[in-house]
């Protein structure tokens, strides 16, 4: 059984499995991009309101 399948099923799995490492890295990069984009929108919104 693949480690990802075990993980999803709530069974014991190897967190150092290469497939899981790739998936975690991808998720981390996506979250970082999302948070950066959101924080830039927030900075712009706060900065624009500060001029009023």
Residue pairs with C-beta under 8 A, 6 or more apart in sequence:
1 11
2 17
2 19
3 13
3 14
3 15
3 17
3 19
3 20
4 13
4 17
4 19
4 20
4 23
6 12
6 13
7 13
7 20
13 20
14 20
